Amino acid sequence: MNLSPLNPNAGPEPGASNDLHVETRIAFDENGRPVYITVPAPGPIPTGTPQYAPVPYTPSQGAVIPFQAPPAVYGPHDREILELFRVARWGFVPLPPDGRLSVIAGEDLARLLLTLGRSTTGVGALYEPDDGVANGWDHRVFARAIGAAIGRRILPLSIPETLLQLGARADRLARGTAAKLTPDRVRYFCHPDWVVSADARPPAALWAPEVPTPEGLRATADWYRGAGLLK
């Protein structure tokens, strides 16, 4: 998650809350490195392409606009990670090539957003919050954590990007515009480093994660089952 206000000299009026703006890393530069794209929130998020330029955002007069770019967010009610839980029931999880990622529980992210919305403490800072795991999660370790959350030992399977791209084409043929695996998502998944910067984590006095990821994944699996989404 990336946090910095557009107008660090301004602050909310007494009794008012800050205006939050969300951004995410969904594009790559010519060297394959992720870049942040900003769009007004709420609003459509453009599809990532190698040279996609950031969309400028102009705040209202006197607003304090922190930028938010969460790492992988999971938790009850989330559907983006559901397919990994479903596949894990079969004893394996297909993964992109070797890499690492940072994750954060939805409730921890929500608590941070509420904190930032009510405080000027973070004005002018750049924050990248996560679950607090040093150096993030290896893809295979995270896959095993999902297996543990549903009570299964699983085999993580690293799949080359070329095969994932073929899978994306097959998914598009099978499900059309409803396809979950797209070429853009494959490029996104296969980037080897989605880990937050350790020195950019929010100060503990402002916020700290409270949900250990193994515990959060179990709660997510329980919610999926209760909602009839996971057998």
VEXRO-211567 format. One line per 10 residues: their letters; for each residue x, y, z of N, C-alpha, C. Coordinates in Angstrom, 2 decimals. Example, Ala and Ser with C-alpha at 12.3 -4.5 7.8 and 13.67 -1.06 7.14 Angstrom:
as> 13.19:-5.69:7.80:12.30:-4.50:7.80:13.20:-3.30:7.80; 12.85:-2.25:7.08:13.67:-1.06:7.14:12.90:0.03:7.87
This chain:
mnlsplnpna> 0.84:-1.19:0.00:0.00:0.00:0.00:0.87:1.23:0.00; 0.53:2.16:-0.81:1.31:3.38:-0.96:0.47:4.54:-0.47; 1.01:5.34:0.42:0.25:6.46:0.99:1.05:7.73:0.90; 0.49:8.75:0.25:1.07:10.09:0.28:-0.01:11.07:-0.13; -0.15:12.20:0.58:-1.19:13.15:0.25:-0.77:14.06:-0.90; -1.74:14.46:-1.69:-1.45:15.40:-2.78:-1.25:16.81:-2.26; -1.85:17.11:-1.14:-1.78:18.47:-0.61:-1.35:18.41:0.86; -0.06:18.21:1.14:0.38:18.04:2.51:0.24:19.27:3.38; 0.00:20.44:2.80:-0.14:21.66:3.60:-1.56:21.92:4.06; -2.48:21.11:3.52:-3.88:21.30:3.90:-4.29:20.24:4.89
gpepgasndl> -5.33:20.48:5.62:-5.85:19.52:6.58:-7.35:19.61:6.63; -8.01:18.59:7.20:-9.46:18.62:7.27:-9.94:19.67:8.24; -11.10:20.23:7.97:-11.68:21.19:8.90:-12.10:20.46:10.16; -12.25:21.17:11.30:-12.66:20.53:12.54:-13.95:19.73:12.33; -13.91:18.46:12.81:-15.08:17.62:12.69:-15.19:16.89:11.36; -14.33:17.25:10.40:-14.39:16.61:9.08:-13.40:15.46:9.02; -13.56:14.62:8.03:-12.64:13.50:7.86:-11.87:13.69:6.57; -10.71:13.05:6.49:-9.89:13.15:5.30:-10.55:12.45:4.12; -10.21:12.89:2.93:-10.70:12.28:1.70:-9.64:11.29:1.25; -9.99:9.98:1.15:-9.02:8.95:0.80:-9.08:8.62:-0.68
hvetriafde> -7.93:8.31:-1.24:-7.82:7.97:-2.66:-7.06:6.66:-2.77; -7.56:5.75:-3.59:-6.97:4.42:-3.70:-6.24:4.25:-5.02; -5.04:3.73:-4.97:-4.31:3.43:-6.18:-3.73:2.03:-6.05; -3.36:1.42:-7.14:-2.78:0.09:-7.11:-1.75:-0.08:-8.20; -0.83:-1.01:-7.99:0.19:-1.30:-9.00:-0.39:-2.30:-9.99; -0.84:-1.80:-11.14:-1.46:-2.71:-12.11:-0.84:-2.55:-13.49; 0.34:-1.98:-13.57:1.02:-1.86:-14.86:2.51:-2.06:-14.64; 3.24:-2.23:-15.74:4.66:-2.46:-15.67:5.38:-1.54:-16.64; 6.58:-1.12:-16.26:7.35:-0.28:-17.18:8.07:-1.16:-18.19; 8.89:-0.53:-19.04:9.54:-1.27:-20.13:10.53:-2.31:-19.62
ngrpvyitvp> 10.92:-2.21:-18.33:11.83:-3.18:-17.74:11.11:-4.25:-16.93; 9.77:-4.23:-17.00:9.00:-5.24:-16.29:8.76:-4.94:-14.82; 9.10:-3.72:-14.38:8.91:-3.35:-12.98:7.52:-2.75:-12.80; 6.86:-3.05:-11.66:5.52:-2.51:-11.45:5.53:-1.00:-11.25; 4.53:-0.33:-11.76:4.37:1.10:-11.54:2.98:1.34:-10.99; 2.85:2.40:-10.24:1.55:2.74:-9.67:0.71:3.51:-10.68; -0.55:3.17:-10.74:-1.51:3.90:-11.57:-2.55:4.50:-10.65; -2.81:5.78:-10.80:-3.80:6.41:-9.95:-5.04:6.76:-10.76; -6.19:6.51:-10.16:-7.46:6.87:-10.78:-8.35:7.45:-9.69; -9.26:8.36:-10.03:-10.17:8.87:-9.02:-10.97:7.74:-8.40
apgpiptgtp> -11.17:7.78:-7.12:-11.95:6.75:-6.44:-13.25:7.36:-5.90; -14.43:6.73:-6.13:-14.57:5.51:-6.91:-14.51:5.79:-8.40; -14.19:4.79:-9.17:-14.11:4.94:-10.62:-13.48:3.72:-11.23; -13.51:3.60:-12.54:-12.96:2.42:-13.19:-11.45:2.38:-13.11; -10.90:1.20:-12.89:-9.45:1.03:-12.86:-9.01:0.53:-14.22; -8.14:1.23:-14.91:-7.74:0.80:-16.26:-6.95:-0.48:-16.23; -7.02:-1.22:-17.32:-6.27:-2.46:-17.45:-4.79:-2.13:-17.63; -3.93:-2.89:-16.96:-2.50:-2.62:-17.02:-1.91:-2.96:-18.38; -1.09:-2.07:-18.88:-0.32:-2.31:-20.10:1.10:-1.81:-19.84; 2.08:-2.28:-20.62:3.48:-1.97:-20.28:3.81:-0.49:-20.14
qyapvpytps> 3.22:0.38:-20.97:3.56:1.80:-20.89:2.37:2.65:-20.43; 1.50:2.10:-19.64:0.33:2.87:-19.21:0.75:4.02:-18.31; 0.36:5.24:-18.65:0.75:6.41:-17.87:-0.21:6.60:-16.70; 0.27:7.06:-15.56:-0.62:7.33:-14.44:-1.69:8.35:-14.81; -2.89:8.12:-14.30:-3.99:9.05:-14.53:-3.94:10.11:-13.45; -3.82:11.39:-13.80:-3.71:12.43:-12.76:-5.00:12.58:-11.97; -4.85:12.90:-10.71:-6.01:13.13:-9.85:-5.86:14.48:-9.19; -6.86:15.33:-9.33:-6.82:16.68:-8.75:-7.74:16.73:-7.55; -7.21:16.97:-6.35:-8.06:17.01:-5.17:-8.90:18.28:-5.12; -9.95:18.21:-4.33:-10.76:19.40:-4.12:-9.98:20.38:-3.25
qgavipfqap> -10.41:21.63:-3.26:-9.72:22.68:-2.53:-9.56:22.31:-1.06; -8.32:22.29:-0.56:-8.07:22.06:0.85:-8.19:20.63:1.30; -8.36:19.67:0.39:-8.52:18.27:0.80:-7.17:17.64:1.11; -7.18:16.66:1.95:-5.99:15.86:2.22:-6.25:14.49:1.60; -5.49:14.14:0.58:-5.76:12.94:-0.20:-4.61:11.94:-0.04; -4.70:10.99:0.87:-3.67:9.95:0.89:-3.87:8.99:-0.27; -2.77:8.50:-0.84:-2.85:7.48:-1.89:-2.80:6.10:-1.22; -3.66:5.19:-1.66:-3.68:3.85:-1.09:-3.42:2.84:-2.20; -2.49:1.91:-1.99:-2.25:0.83:-2.94:-2.03:-0.45:-2.14; -3.11:-1.14:-1.76:-2.96:-2.31:-0.89:-2.19:-3.43:-1.57
pavygphdre> -1.51:-4.28:-0.77:-1.00:-5.52:-1.33:-2.18:-6.46:-1.55; -1.94:-7.75:-1.64:-3.05:-8.69:-1.82:-3.96:-8.64:-0.59; -5.23:-8.33:-0.81:-6.20:-8.22:0.28:-7.07:-9.47:0.28; -7.28:-10.06:1.43:-8.11:-11.25:1.56:-9.02:-11.08:2.76; -10.00:-11.97:2.88:-10.87:-11.95:4.05:-12.29:-12.33:3.69; -13.15:-12.51:4.70:-14.56:-12.79:4.45:-15.16:-11.76:3.49; -16.05:-12.23:2.63:-16.73:-11.44:1.60:-15.87:-11.19:0.36; -14.56:-11.47:0.43:-13.71:-11.27:-0.75:-13.86:-12.46:-1.69; -13.96:-12.19:-3.00:-14.12:-13.26:-3.98:-12.87:-13.47:-4.84; -11.91:-12.53:-4.78:-10.75:-12.62:-5.66:-9.87:-13.83:-5.35
ilelfrvarw> -9.79:-14.20:-4.09:-8.91:-15.30:-3.69:-9.67:-16.62:-3.57; -10.98:-16.58:-3.77:-11.83:-17.75:-3.60:-11.37:-18.94:-4.43; -10.99:-18.69:-5.69:-10.61:-19.80:-6.57:-9.42:-20.58:-6.03; -8.50:-19.91:-5.34:-7.36:-20.62:-4.76:-7.83:-21.59:-3.69; -8.81:-21.19:-2.88:-9.36:-22.08:-1.85:-10.06:-23.26:-2.50; -10.79:-23.00:-3.56:-11.51:-24.08:-4.23:-10.55:-25.10:-4.84; -9.51:-24.61:-5.51:-8.55:-25.53:-6.12:-7.81:-26.32:-5.05; -7.50:-25.68:-3.92:-6.75:-26.35:-2.86:-7.47:-27.58:-2.33; -8.79:-27.68:-2.50:-9.53:-28.86:-2.05:-9.05:-30.12:-2.75; -8.47:-29.97:-3.94:-8.01:-31.11:-4.72:-6.57:-31.50:-4.38
gfvplppdgr> -5.96:-30.80:-3.42:-4.64:-31.19:-2.95:-3.48:-30.51:-3.65; -3.77:-29.52:-4.49:-2.69:-28.78:-5.13:-3.16:-27.36:-5.40; -2.20:-26.45:-5.59:-2.51:-25.07:-5.95:-1.56:-24.65:-7.07; -2.09:-24.30:-8.25:-1.22:-23.80:-9.33:-0.72:-22.40:-8.99; 0.56:-22.18:-9.22:1.18:-20.92:-8.84:1.97:-20.34:-10.00; 2.20:-19.03:-9.97:3.14:-18.44:-10.94:4.56:-18.86:-10.60; 5.53:-18.53:-11.45:6.93:-18.87:-11.14:7.35:-18.29:-9.79; 8.56:-18.67:-9.36:9.05:-18.27:-8.04:8.89:-16.77:-7.82; 8.44:-16.42:-6.64:8.27:-15.02:-6.30:7.74:-14.88:-4.89; 7.54:-13.65:-4.48:7.05:-13.36:-3.13:5.98:-12.29:-3.21
lsviagedla> 5.12:-12.27:-2.19:4.06:-11.28:-2.14:3.78:-10.89:-0.71; 3.22:-9.71:-0.54:2.71:-9.27:0.76:1.20:-9.35:0.73; 0.62:-9.62:1.89:-0.83:-9.72:1.99:-1.30:-8.94:3.21; -2.60:-8.65:3.23:-3.18:-7.95:4.37:-4.64:-8.36:4.51; -5.08:-8.58:5.74:-6.48:-8.91:6.00:-7.35:-7.69:5.75; -8.52:-7.92:5.17:-9.42:-6.81:4.86:-9.75:-5.97:6.07; -9.93:-6.61:7.23:-10.30:-5.84:8.42:-9.14:-4.97:8.91; -7.91:-5.46:8.75:-6.75:-4.62:9.11:-6.65:-3.42:8.17; -6.87:-3.66:6.88:-6.84:-2.56:5.92:-7.93:-1.54:6.22; -9.13:-2.03:6.52:-10.24:-1.12:6.83:-9.93:-0.28:8.06
rllltlgrst> -9.31:-0.91:9.07:-8.98:-0.18:10.28:-7.96:0.92:9.99; -6.99:0.62:9.11:-6.01:1.64:8.75:-6.67:2.79:8.00; -7.55:2.47:7.06:-8.22:3.52:6.30:-9.04:4.43:7.22; -9.71:3.83:8.19:-10.47:4.63:9.14:-9.54:5.52:9.97; -8.40:4.97:10.36:-7.43:5.76:11.13:-6.92:6.94:10.31; -6.57:6.68:9.06:-6.06:7.74:8.21:-7.13:8.77:7.89; -8.38:8.32:7.81:-9.46:9.24:7.50:-9.78:10.20:8.62; -9.36:9.85:9.83:-9.70:10.67:10.99:-8.51:11.39:11.60; -7.33:11.21:10.98:-6.12:11.76:11.57:-5.28:12.46:10.52; -4.48:13.42:10.96:-3.52:14.06:10.06:-2.10:13.55:10.32
tgvgalyepd> -1.99:12.51:11.13:-0.68:11.98:11.50:0.12:11.55:10.28; -0.54:10.92:9.30:0.19:10.39:8.16:0.36:11.34:7.00; -0.06:12.58:7.16:0.04:13.53:6.05:1.49:13.73:5.64; 1.78:13.58:4.37:3.13:13.76:3.86:3.97:12.49:3.88; 3.42:11.38:4.43:4.18:10.15:4.53:3.88:9.22:3.36; 4.68:8.19:3.22:4.47:7.14:2.23:4.42:5.83:2.98; 3.25:5.22:3.07:3.07:4.00:3.85:2.73:2.81:2.97; 3.30:1.67:3.31:3.00:0.41:2.65:2.73:-0.65:3.72; 1.48:-0.80:4.12:1.15:-1.75:5.19:0.95:-3.17:4.66; 1.15:-4.14:5.53:0.88:-5.53:5.22:0.61:-6.26:6.52
dgvangwdhr> 0.74:-7.59:6.50:0.47:-8.36:7.71:1.65:-8.40:8.67; 2.75:-7.73:8.32:3.90:-7.67:9.20:4.91:-8.79:9.01; 4.67:-9.70:8.06:5.61:-10.80:7.81:6.83:-10.25:7.08; 8.00:-10.42:7.68:9.24:-9.90:7.09:9.49:-10.53:5.72; 9.77:-9.70:4.74:10.07:-10.14:3.38:8.89:-10.81:2.68; 7.70:-10.66:3.22:6.52:-11.19:2.56:6.45:-12.70:2.57; 5.57:-13.23:1.73:5.32:-14.67:1.65:5.87:-15.25:0.35; 6.65:-16.30:0.45:6.98:-17.08:-0.73:5.67:-17.67:-1.28; 5.51:-17.69:-2.60:4.27:-18.19:-3.20:3.91:-19.58:-2.68; 4.90:-20.45:-2.56:4.63:-21.82:-2.14:4.21:-21.89:-0.68
vfaraigaai> 4.82:-21.08:0.15:4.46:-21.06:1.57:3.03:-20.54:1.73; 2.69:-19.52:0.95:1.33:-18.97:1.05:0.31:-20.00:0.57; 0.64:-20.74:-0.47:-0.27:-21.79:-0.95:-0.50:-22.85:0.13; 0.58:-23.22:0.82:0.41:-24.20:1.90:-0.43:-23.64:3.05; -0.33:-22.34:3.28:-1.14:-21.71:4.32:-2.62:-21.78:3.95; -2.94:-21.62:2.67:-4.32:-21.77:2.23:-4.79:-23.21:2.45; -3.91:-24.18:2.11:-4.26:-25.57:2.36:-4.53:-25.83:3.83; -3.68:-25.29:4.70:-3.88:-25.48:6.14:-5.20:-24.87:6.60; -5.59:-23.77:5.97:-6.84:-23.09:6.36:-8.07:-23.94:6.08; -7.97:-24.84:5.09:-9.12:-25.71:4.79:-8.87:-27.14:5.26
grrilplsip> -7.77:-27.34:6.01:-7.49:-28.65:6.57:-6.92:-29.65:5.58; -6.19:-29.16:4.57:-5.62:-30.05:3.57:-4.12:-29.79:3.42; -3.37:-30.86:3.24:-1.97:-30.71:2.83:-1.98:-30.61:1.31; -1.33:-29.60:0.80:-1.41:-29.38:-0.65:-0.01:-29.34:-1.25; 0.02:-29.58:-2.57:1.25:-29.52:-3.34:1.26:-28.24:-4.16; 2.15:-27.29:-3.85:2.24:-26.09:-4.68:2.89:-26.42:-6.02; 2.27:-25.99:-7.11:2.79:-26.26:-8.44:3.14:-24.96:-9.15; 4.43:-24.70:-9.32:4.85:-23.50:-10.05:4.71:-23.74:-11.55; 3.98:-22.87:-12.22:3.68:-23.03:-13.64:4.37:-21.91:-14.42; 5.08:-22.24:-15.48:5.74:-21.20:-16.29:4.73:-20.20:-16.85
etllqlgara> 5.19:-18.98:-17.05:4.30:-17.93:-17.55:3.70:-18.29:-18.90; 4.47:-18.97:-19.76:3.94:-19.32:-21.08:2.72:-20.22:-20.96; 2.75:-21.16:-20.02:1.60:-22.05:-19.83:0.42:-21.29:-19.22; 0.72:-20.35:-18.32:-0.36:-19.55:-17.75:-1.03:-18.70:-18.83; -0.25:-18.19:-19.76:-0.83:-17.41:-20.86:-1.73:-18.29:-21.72; -1.33:-19.54:-21.96:-2.19:-20.46:-22.69:-3.47:-20.72:-21.92; -3.34:-20.84:-20.60:-4.53:-21.02:-19.76:-5.45:-19.82:-19.83; -4.86:-18.63:-19.91:-5.67:-17.41:-20.01:-6.47:-17.40:-21.31; -5.83:-17.83:-22.39:-6.55:-17.88:-23.67:-7.68:-18.90:-23.61; -7.41:-20.05:-22.98:-8.44:-21.08:-22.86:-9.60:-20.58:-22.00
drlargtaak> -9.29:-19.87:-20.93:-10.34:-19.33:-20.06:-11.19:-18.31:-20.82; -10.54:-17.50:-21.66:-11.29:-16.52:-22.44:-12.22:-17.21:-23.45; -11.73:-18.30:-24.05:-12.58:-19.05:-24.99:-13.76:-19.70:-24.27; -13.52:-20.18:-23.04:-14.56:-20.89:-22.31:-15.57:-19.95:-21.66; -15.08:-18.82:-21.10:-15.98:-17.96:-20.32:-16.14:-16.56:-20.89; -15.48:-16.26:-22.00:-15.64:-14.96:-22.62:-15.22:-13.83:-21.71; -16.05:-12.80:-21.62:-15.71:-11.64:-20.81:-15.76:-11.94:-19.31; -16.30:-13.11:-18.94:-16.35:-13.50:-17.53:-15.09:-14.23:-17.09; -14.11:-14.36:-17.99:-12.88:-15.09:-17.68:-12.17:-14.46:-16.48; -11.70:-15.32:-15.57:-10.96:-14.85:-14.40:-9.48:-14.70:-14.67
ltpdrvryfc> -8.96:-15.58:-15.53:-7.54:-15.54:-15.86:-7.37:-14.85:-17.21; -6.78:-13.68:-17.21:-6.59:-12.90:-18.43:-5.09:-12.68:-18.65; -4.67:-12.35:-19.87:-3.24:-12.09:-20.10:-2.67:-11.01:-19.18; -3.45:-9.95:-18.91:-2.98:-8.91:-18.00:-2.76:-9.46:-16.60; -3.69:-10.29:-16.15:-3.56:-10.87:-14.81:-2.37:-11.82:-14.74; -2.11:-12.54:-15.81:-0.95:-13.43:-15.82:0.32:-12.62:-15.64; 0.46:-11.51:-16.39:1.65:-10.66:-16.24:1.75:-10.13:-14.82; 0.62:-9.77:-14.26:0.58:-9.26:-12.89:1.03:-10.33:-11.91; 0.44:-11.54:-12.02:0.77:-12.62:-11.10:2.22:-13.04:-11.19; 2.79:-12.98:-12.38:4.12:-13.53:-12.60:5.25:-12.57:-12.23
hpdwvvsada> 4.92:-11.35:-11.87:5.99:-10.47:-11.40:6.55:-11.06:-10.11; 7.88:-11.16:-9.97:8.46:-11.90:-8.85:8.44:-11.19:-7.51; 8.16:-9.90:-7.47:8.30:-9.17:-6.20:7.12:-8.24:-5.97; 6.15:-8.73:-5.17:5.03:-7.89:-4.76:5.10:-7.66:-3.24; 6.31:-7.45:-2.74:6.53:-7.28:-1.30:6.62:-5.79:-0.96; 5.97:-5.39:0.12:6.02:-3.99:0.53:7.43:-3.65:1.00; 7.74:-2.36:1.02:9.03:-1.90:1.52:8.99:-1.85:3.05; 9.92:-2.54:3.67:9.91:-2.63:5.13:9.99:-1.27:5.80; 10.77:-0.35:5.22:10.93:0.95:5.84:9.76:1.89:5.55; 8.77:1.41:4.76:7.60:2.23:4.45:6.35:1.76:5.20
rppaalwape> 6.51:0.78:6.08:5.35:0.35:6.88:4.91:1.49:7.80; 3.62:1.58:8.09:3.16:2.64:9.00:3.82:2.49:10.37; 4.08:3.59:11.06:4.66:3.50:12.41:3.68:2.81:13.35; 4.22:2.04:14.28:3.38:1.27:15.19:2.45:2.16:16.01; 2.88:3.39:16.26:2.03:4.31:17.04:0.78:4.70:16.28; 0.83:4.59:14.94:-0.32:4.94:14.12:-1.20:3.73:13.86; -0.57:2.60:13.52:-1.33:1.40:13.13:-0.40:0.20:13.13; -0.95:-0.95:13.43:-0.21:-2.21:13.31:-1.21:-3.31:12.96; -0.80:-4.29:12.16:-1.71:-5.38:11.81:-2.07:-6.19:13.05; -3.30:-6.66:13.11:-3.77:-7.44:14.25:-4.16:-8.86:13.87
vptpeglrat> -4.31:-9.12:12.58:-4.79:-10.44:12.14:-3.62:-11.25:11.59; -3.14:-12.28:12.32:-2.12:-13.16:11.74:-2.70:-13.84:10.50; -1.93:-13.91:9.44:-2.46:-14.41:8.18:-3.00:-15.84:8.27; -2.33:-16.80:8.94:-2.93:-18.13:9.04:-4.32:-18.10:9.69; -4.47:-17.29:10.74:-5.77:-17.15:11.40:-6.78:-16.48:10.47; -6.34:-15.46:9.74:-7.24:-14.77:8.83:-7.69:-15.66:7.69; -6.78:-16.51:7.19:-7.15:-17.43:6.11:-8.17:-18.46:6.60; -8.03:-18.93:7.84:-9.01:-19.87:8.39:-10.38:-19.21:8.51; -10.39:-17.95:8.97:-11.66:-17.23:9.09:-12.29:-17.02:7.71; -11.44:-16.78:6.72:-11.94:-16.60:5.35:-12.54:-17.89:4.83
adwyrgagll> -11.86:-19.03:5.07:-12.38:-20.33:4.64:-13.71:-20.62:5.34; -13.81:-20.31:6.63:-15.06:-20.53:7.36:-16.20:-19.71:6.77; -15.89:-18.47:6.38:-16.94:-17.63:5.79:-17.37:-18.18:4.44; -16.40:-18.61:3.62:-16.74:-19.20:2.32:-17.68:-20.39:2.51; -17.37:-21.24:3.48:-18.23:-22.40:3.72:-19.62:-21.96:4.18; -19.67:-21.01:5.10:-20.96:-20.54:5.59:-21.81:-19.90:4.51; -21.14:-19.30:3.52:-21.85:-18.64:2.42:-22.17:-19.62:1.29; -21.76:-20.89:1.47:-22.03:-21.89:0.43:-21.11:-21.78:-0.77; -19.99:-21.10:-0.62:-19.04:-20.91:-1.73:-17.93:-21.94:-1.75; -17.78:-22.66:-0.63:-16.71:-23.65:-0.50:-17.27:-24.87:0.19
k> -17.19:-26.00:-0.46:-17.73:-27.25:0.10:-16.68:-27.97:0.92
